[in-house]
């Protein structure tokens, strides 16, 4: 018997999911889980602790996938490397000029985000490639030695190279990176063409700089994790989860670390889409609430949306920093179970984005935390059972929680209970706004979707959020507390190749479209071959086009079908008109222009079957734990409490109720009905 496992490192907890496989028959065993505290800054210690808690030995592992927050943490905490930038002469200030799309137009105190590279470390070389990809001036390497000497003197640890129009022809960038690596082998070097072949100079420069910024720390982390796993007996190379929802080899992840910026959340989205297909729910709004953040995404018709329009630290006040890499379309906010409640100078209550993390954690942990969190508020309101707090592994300090909310309430002029209720309401309002960004703000009617909630805090808040958006159904999947880790066992090896190539859509452009996709397919096959993937491994291709009406600036992504390498131009146009109208409510008579070609190369990986739960004939009364007072936003109500691990397919119950598992609590308001499906997932039907 062999074991296939995945771990997901979050801001508060590290999750493990694994199952056994009979190597002779290929039959899968039951899915097992474990959850431990995350251990920053040595995150690999938490991974090894999770494996130990689950009783998994490295020598038993036939497959291991890993998702981590090391990239996003290094960026947001400013713990990356000292970076130097080499740019085309005259363009070193692109990073500082940035864009004029500030989110708060009437903020007269607005300041642009500070560049990750100081101006004296942004240096230039003479070279020029035009927008057609023609080299008008080869790069002048005579200026490189003094430039590198300056970088050495300033303690630069990583170098980013980004030249004008190198997305069309990277020859000059390749010459510089080769020269830098020859002259300074120890330094990390990242070139823009290795990360992105899309236009937009600022976005490419930002992507390259951020990738260089996290390159040394990510490389050290992956090497350390691989070493720990090897010492534990792992005989196979591990895989790393990428932001596009696929996995990649260690070598690929280290070469392009910024592609891991949303690795953990992406896997949860794919797990949700996979489960949705099994239970006949192709249209889903997905919500993942962890200890530090809440993430949400939308799946339509079973299809997950991928975008390269991703920003770190974007908010209502800041445009953030763009990263031009393939990322599952996710909206993420700093509202999780550990989000801290605080009062500003004007007496207004806020929740997050600051988090108590795993240490000291919420006040209830008894580890020295004094600032109340969302988890503390749910405990205070009876929504979390003190007897099963943190899976029963920790006895909460209820008195400390009551003192913390009494102090918060005193500042607000209300009781401690009302203060806790206010914390939950504000957390829900923040998450509702995030859910609107991926639904109503993009032309989708939430009433046509089901809300699937997972993560440790997702089921706690899901029904209230669904009611606010008028979503009729909530689904809480089996193994919801470790759902993202489970999703890593469902993903494939994946590469996303994008290439900017402006083409006016028409009958005469069919051959150009086919030729461009053929070249990208060849590049993808060569890339996979470097990772040891054989040509006969069953590589599957998906083709997409980013298109716009001529004269416009931004694009709409449209999936297209290539038959024997040829695209039906009329069908492509029809699909674009429909997608554009859905997004913007109208269509134009203008000519259509292709901007970016997007190719997805996928190699299938063996996946576990989600086993169905076998009913034993147990009745609902056998699952009852008792009753307790639970706050359902307006008042405390006596609610029935059920043991979720004992609920079986076919069972139904009506709120007010709470369903408890070791790491999950589903709050069911009065009048709403819950049923259990064949896989053990909960389906809540709301009375709207």
SULVENDA-V326771 format. One line per field, one symbol per residue. psi: psi as a letter, one per 30 degrees, with the letter a starting at -180 (. if undefined). A space follows every 10 residues. Layout:
psi=???
This chain:
psi=klkklkkjja felkkkklll kjfefgkkal klllklkkik fiffeeeeee eeefhkkeff kfkkkkklge eeeeeffhha lkkkkjlkkf gfgeeeeblg hkfiegjfgk klkklfklef gjllkklkkl ffgkjfjlkj fffeeeeeee eeeggkfkkk kjlkgffejg eeeeeeeeee eefiffkkkk keffekglaj eeeeeeeeee eeefeeeeee eeeeeeeeee ffgkfkklkk klfgglllle eeeeeifffg eheeeeeeee eeeeeeeegh ifjkkkkjja felkkllkkk ggkkkklgik kkgkaffkfa kkjiljkkjk kklijaegkk klkafggkkl jafkkfafjf aleffhgfkf kkleeeeeee ggfkkffgkh ggfkjkieee eeeefeeeee ffglleeeee eeeeeeeeee eeeeeeefde fggkjffglk jkkalefefe feeeeeeefh kfkkkjlkhf fheeeeffff llkkkjkkkk jkkkkleffe eeeeeeeeee eeeeeeeeef ggjlfgghkk kkklkjllkk flellkkkkl kkjhfkkjee eeeeeeeeee eeefglllgl lkkkekkjkk kkjkkklkkj kkkkkfgkle fffkeallkk kheelkkkkk kkjfffklkf kllklklkkk aegkkjkjlk fkkklkaffg lkjkkkj.
